[in-house]
Amino acid sequence: MTSTATAPPETAPAPEPTPPARPARRHTPAWLVLPSLVLLVAALGYPVGWQVVTSFQHFGMMQQFGQPPEWVGLSNYATLVTDPELWVIVGRSIAFCIVCALSTVAIGLGLALLMGAVTRAGRLVLQVALLLAWAMPVVASMTVWTWIVNWRNGLLNWALERVGVDAQGHNWLVEPLSFLVVAAVIVVWMSVPFVALSIYAGLTQLSPEVLEAAEIDGAGGWKRLRHIILPLVAPVISIVLLLQLIWDLRVFTQIKLLQDAGGVANETHLLGTFIYQLGTGAGDFGMASAVSIVMLLLTVAISWYYVRSLMKEES
Amino acid sequence: MSRILGPARSRRSTRRSVLTVVAVLVALVWAFPVYWMLNSAFLDKVTLQSSTPTFLPFGGSLDNFATVFGDAGFVRALGISLAVTLVTVAAAIVIAFLGALAISRFRFRGRRSFILALLLIQMLPAEGLFIAQYKMMSSVGLLNNVLGLALLYTAAVVPFTVWMLRGFVAGVPVELEEAAMVDGLSRTKAFLRITFPLLAPGLVASGVYAFLQAWNEFTVALVVMTEEQSRTLPLWLRGFVQASATRETDWGQVMAASTVVAVPVIVFFLVVQGRMSNGLVGGAVKG
């Protein structure tokens, strides 16, 4: 990935066979691309490279104070692979990511179908509500949600009391499981609007004639959904599911802020907060780099299909 | 005929009304946290601490907002956020525009690799890079520096803005420019007079996208803006969340602060929303 990011245009293979070249100013495109290249190499390429190198070094507190780092080969990775804590965190991150992504897409699909089935006014109301939730800056959303789940006088405990659950003074953030459920609800709340509106945009592309014809032929609602609507919007659904998986794997802000609001940190870490804690808390840059590399590789692996489909669209 | 269609049609319209009610209920649930922020921003501490919540801001005041704007920490964070955002927006527009021009107007060796690199970089999580970015910034003395943070932000938004602008540049027919050149304008002049004005909406959309990213960003800022003096608005808001862990919080003030941070974003977001989701799923939607 570093090599593709930093490769100068001259050395790269695969000349484009498509549209005819414009009458040449041979160096113009190079000059146009140069600023982006320099910026990306400096701000992203260099850190990735540094991380690859550091992940093979022992780089701890002593190195922070100027001792030269020591080459340890694969020892950081070996430690990681044999460290049960990391496996717990990787497992927790992947489980959290899959649960959030699947619920988001399921709810988003439901809301998209709902938008297609209601009056114009109803649809407009729903769209505005979704846009509002989508537009909220993540930290502002987190302040509201921390207040809603706050144990002293938050709305959640009040509402639960009203329906007969003895929740007064209960702190949802001290239990790892309820902490993660709260985090998942917030993540899903934030992510559904993008998914619902994208799938709805896909639905509007379906021709009403096809659906009407199916109805006349006696296909009921469920059959139409299963055999006509879903196959036709499948490409959109797979793309948004993929994006959700990528985004939910890197979830950081929500977890960090809930931990700040009084949650237990050690048993609620996901990959992002774990790296943060390794790097800034424990000062162990070698291990933090190794975990980062693992996370980057996971992301690239999941993104590959998405990137390829965008590339196809490009050519 | 009408007797056959009649009942079906009325059944369908009942179903439609029921679903509309469901849709409105879902809308209320989804918008509720946003409403709750606005509502509480107008209420005072005593009202908010009572055991029964107040659902309507009657008898509210603007006091919380006055407190926020009178807070030296807020004013400083606002200044830093504005500076970082402005630099990011300006730099991202210029750099991304040049990049978009290259990939949509020229066929050159390495073009495909460049696009592939952009798309892959766009997917990279900040969380997988921030330790190295912290180390890099600290070694060149750019921790707690507005320009340093803006540099990282610009790099983070450029891949997507190039990708988004590429569509706009490609949408302006080359023939228009060529016609102007036949009429005696130089290539640069033809570009500035003909193509550039047509690109304005794309440039605005890219600028708004960069604005949203830089204004809202939390993760990278948390790592490289380590001093209290150099907090951006999201970091300043986080201070309230941290404080709520240990002591009774004046939530009205926190909600007013959040409202002040959120309102410009919501306004800009509504402007640019269509463009952004097109960039992300465009091909798949068009089928």
Boltz contact constraints between the chains, C-beta under 6 A:
constraints:
  - contact:
      token1: [A, 4]
      token2: [B, 117]
      max_distance: 6.0
  - contact:
      token1: [A, 5]
      token2: [B, 117]
      max_distance: 6.0
  - contact:
      token1: [A, 5]
      token2: [B, 121]
      max_distance: 6.0
  - contact:
      token1: [A, 7]
      token2: [B, 113]
      max_distance: 6.0
  - contact:
      token1: [A, 9]
      token2: [B, 109]
      max_distance: 6.0
  - contact:
      token1: [A, 9]
      token2: [B, 110]
      max_distance: 6.0
  - contact:
      token1: [A, 12]
      token2: [B, 110]
      max_distance: 6.0
  - contact:
      token1: [A, 12]
      token2: [B, 113]
      max_distance: 6.0
  - contact:
      token1: [A, 14]
      token2: [B, 112]
      max_distance: 6.0
  - contact:
      token1: [A, 15]
      token2: [B, 109]
      max_distance: 6.0
  - contact:
      token1: [A, 16]
      token2: [B, 107]
      max_distance: 6.0
  - contact:
      token1: [A, 16]
      token2: [B, 111]
      max_distance: 6.0
  - contact:
      token1: [A, 21]
      token2: [B, 107]
      max_distance: 6.0
  - contact:
      token1: [A, 29]
      token2: [B, 102]
      max_distance: 6.0
  - contact:
      token1: [A, 29]
      token2: [B, 106]
      max_distance: 6.0
  - contact:
      token1: [A, 29]
      token2: [B, 108]
      max_distance: 6.0
  - contact:
      token1: [A, 32]
      token2: [B, 98]
      max_distance: 6.0
  - contact:
      token1: [A, 32]
      token2: [B, 101]
      max_distance: 6.0
  - contact:
      token1: [A, 32]
      token2: [B, 102]
      max_distance: 6.0
  - contact:
      token1: [A, 33]
      token2: [B, 99]
      max_distance: 6.0
  - contact:
      token1: [A, 33]
      token2: [B, 102]
      max_distance: 6.0
  - contact:
      token1: [A, 35]
      token2: [B, 95]
      max_distance: 6.0
  - contact:
      token1: [A, 35]
      token2: [B, 98]
      max_distance: 6.0
  - contact:
      token1: [A, 36]
      token2: [B, 95]
      max_distance: 6.0
  - contact:
      token1: [A, 36]
      token2: [B, 99]
      max_distance: 6.0
  - contact:
      token1: [A, 36]
      token2: [B, 158]
      max_distance: 6.0
  - contact:
      token1: [A, 39]
      token2: [B, 155]
      max_distance: 6.0
  - contact:
      token1: [A, 40]
      token2: [B, 155]
      max_distance: 6.0
  - contact:
      token1: [A, 43]
      token2: [B, 151]
      max_distance: 6.0
  - contact:
      token1: [A, 43]
      token2: [B, 152]
      max_distance: 6.0
  - contact:
      token1: [A, 43]
      token2: [B, 155]
      max_distance: 6.0
  - contact:
      token1: [A, 44]
      token2: [B, 155]
      max_distance: 6.0
  - contact:
      token1: [A, 47]
      token2: [B, 129]
      max_distance: 6.0
  - contact:
      token1: [A, 47]
      token2: [B, 132]
      max_distance: 6.0
  - contact:
      token1: [A, 47]
      token2: [B, 133]
      max_distance: 6.0
  - contact:
      token1: [A, 47]
      token2: [B, 136]
      max_distance: 6.0
  - contact:
      token1: [A, 50]
      token2: [B, 132]
      max_distance: 6.0
  - contact:
      token1: [A, 51]
      token2: [B, 132]
      max_distance: 6.0
  - contact:
      token1: [A, 114]
      token2: [B, 23]
      max_distance: 6.0
  - contact:
      token1: [A, 117]
      token2: [B, 19]
      max_distance: 6.0
  - contact:
      token1: [A, 118]
      token2: [B, 19]
      max_distance: 6.0
  - contact:
      token1: [A, 118]
      token2: [B, 20]
      max_distance: 6.0
  - contact:
      token1: [A, 118]
      token2: [B, 23]
      max_distance: 6.0
  - contact:
      token1: [A, 119]
      token2: [B, 20]
      max_distance: 6.0
  - contact:
      token1: [A, 122]
      token2: [B, 20]
      max_distance: 6.0
  - contact:
      token1: [A, 122]
      token2: [B, 23]
      max_distance: 6.0
  - contact:
      token1: [A, 122]
      token2: [B, 24]
      max_distance: 6.0
  - contact:
      token1: [A, 125]
      token2: [B, 24]
      max_distance: 6.0
  - contact:
      token1: [A, 125]
      token2: [B, 27]
      max_distance: 6.0
  - contact:
      token1: [A, 126]
      token2: [B, 23]
      max_distance: 6.0
  - contact:
      token1: [A, 126]
      token2: [B, 27]
      max_distance: 6.0
  - contact:
      token1: [A, 129]
      token2: [B, 27]
      max_distance: 6.0
  - contact:
      token1: [A, 129]
      token2: [B, 30]
      max_distance: 6.0
  - contact:
      token1: [A, 129]
      token2: [B, 31]
      max_distance: 6.0
  - contact:
      token1: [A, 130]
      token2: [B, 30]
      max_distance: 6.0
  - contact:
      token1: [A, 132]
      token2: [B, 31]
      max_distance: 6.0
  - contact:
      token1: [A, 132]
      token2: [B, 34]
      max_distance: 6.0
  - contact:
      token1: [A, 133]
      token2: [B, 30]
      max_distance: 6.0
  - contact:
      token1: [A, 135]
      token2: [B, 266]
      max_distance: 6.0
  - contact:
      token1: [A, 135]
      token2: [B, 269]
      max_distance: 6.0
  - contact:
      token1: [A, 136]
      token2: [B, 262]
      max_distance: 6.0
  - contact:
      token1: [A, 137]
      token2: [B, 216]
      max_distance: 6.0
  - contact:
      token1: [A, 137]
      token2: [B, 261]
      max_distance: 6.0
  - contact:
      token1: [A, 137]
      token2: [B, 262]
      max_distance: 6.0
  - contact:
      token1: [A, 137]
      token2: [B, 265]
      max_distance: 6.0
  - contact:
      token1: [A, 139]
      token2: [B, 218]
      max_distance: 6.0
  - contact:
      token1: [A, 139]
      token2: [B, 234]
      max_distance: 6.0
  - contact:
      token1: [A, 139]
      token2: [B, 237]
      max_distance: 6.0
  - contact:
      token1: [A, 140]
      token2: [B, 258]
      max_distance: 6.0
  - contact:
      token1: [A, 140]
      token2: [B, 261]
      max_distance: 6.0
  - contact:
      token1: [A, 140]
      token2: [B, 262]
      max_distance: 6.0
  - contact:
      token1: [A, 143]
      token2: [B, 237]
      max_distance: 6.0
  - contact:
      token1: [A, 143]
      token2: [B, 241]
      max_distance: 6.0
  - contact:
      token1: [A, 143]
      token2: [B, 254]
      max_distance: 6.0
  - contact:
      token1: [A, 143]
      token2: [B, 258]
      max_distance: 6.0
  - contact:
      token1: [A, 144]
      token2: [B, 33]
      max_distance: 6.0
  - contact:
      token1: [A, 144]
      token2: [B, 36]
      max_distance: 6.0
  - contact:
      token1: [A, 144]
      token2: [B, 37]
      max_distance: 6.0
  - contact:
      token1: [A, 146]
      token2: [B, 241]
      max_distance: 6.0
  - contact:
      token1: [A, 147]
      token2: [B, 251]
      max_distance: 6.0
  - contact:
      token1: [A, 153]
      token2: [B, 49]
      max_distance: 6.0
  - contact:
      token1: [A, 155]
      token2: [B, 53]
      max_distance: 6.0
  - contact:
      token1: [A, 158]
      token2: [B, 53]
      max_distance: 6.0
  - contact:
      token1: [A, 198]
      token2: [B, 277]
      max_distance: 6.0
  - contact:
      token1: [A, 198]
      token2: [B, 281]
      max_distance: 6.0
  - contact:
      token1: [A, 201]
      token2: [B, 285]
      max_distance: 6.0
  - contact:
      token1: [A, 202]
      token2: [B, 285]
      max_distance: 6.0
  - contact:
      token1: [A, 235]
      token2: [B, 284]
      max_distance: 6.0
  - contact:
      token1: [A, 236]
      token2: [B, 284]
      max_distance: 6.0
  - contact:
      token1: [A, 236]
      token2: [B, 285]
      max_distance: 6.0
  - contact:
      token1: [A, 239]
      token2: [B, 281]
      max_distance: 6.0
  - contact:
      token1: [A, 239]
      token2: [B, 284]
      max_distance: 6.0
  - contact:
      token1: [A, 246]
      token2: [B, 123]
      max_distance: 6.0
  - contact:
      token1: [A, 250]
      token2: [B, 125]
      max_distance: 6.0
  - contact:
      token1: [A, 250]
      token2: [B, 127]
      max_distance: 6.0
  - contact:
      token1: [A, 252]
      token2: [B, 127]
      max_distance: 6.0
  - contact:
      token1: [A, 252]
      token2: [B, 219]
      max_distance: 6.0
  - contact:
      token1: [A, 253]
      token2: [B, 218]
      max_distance: 6.0
  - contact:
      token1: [A, 257]
      token2: [B, 241]
      max_distance: 6.0
  - contact:
      token1: [A, 260]
      token2: [B, 241]
      max_distance: 6.0
  - contact:
      token1: [A, 260]
      token2: [B, 242]
      max_distance: 6.0
  - contact:
      token1: [A, 261]
      token2: [B, 241]
      max_distance: 6.0
  - contact:
      token1: [A, 261]
      token2: [B, 244]
      max_distance: 6.0
  - contact:
      token1: [A, 261]
      token2: [B, 245]
      max_distance: 6.0
  - contact:
      token1: [A, 262]
      token2: [B, 245]
      max_distance: 6.0
  - contact:
      token1: [A, 272]
      token2: [B, 127]
      max_distance: 6.0
  - contact:
      token1: [A, 279]
      token2: [B, 131]
      max_distance: 6.0
  - contact:
      token1: [A, 288]
      token2: [B, 131]
      max_distance: 6.0
  - contact:
      token1: [A, 292]
      token2: [B, 128]
      max_distance: 6.0
  - contact:
      token1: [A, 295]
      token2: [B, 128]
      max_distance: 6.0
  - contact:
      token1: [A, 296]
      token2: [B, 128]
      max_distance: 6.0
  - contact:
      token1: [A, 299]
      token2: [B, 123]
      max_distance: 6.0
  - contact:
      token1: [A, 299]
      token2: [B, 125]
      max_distance: 6.0
  - contact:
      token1: [A, 303]
      token2: [B, 123]
      max_distance: 6.0
  - contact:
      token1: [A, 307]
      token2: [B, 119]
      max_distance: 6.0
  - contact:
      token1: [A, 307]
      token2: [B, 120]
      max_distance: 6.0
  - contact:
      token1: [A, 310]
      token2: [B, 119]
      max_distance: 6.0
  - contact:
      token1: [A, 313]
      token2: [B, 283]
      max_distance: 6.0
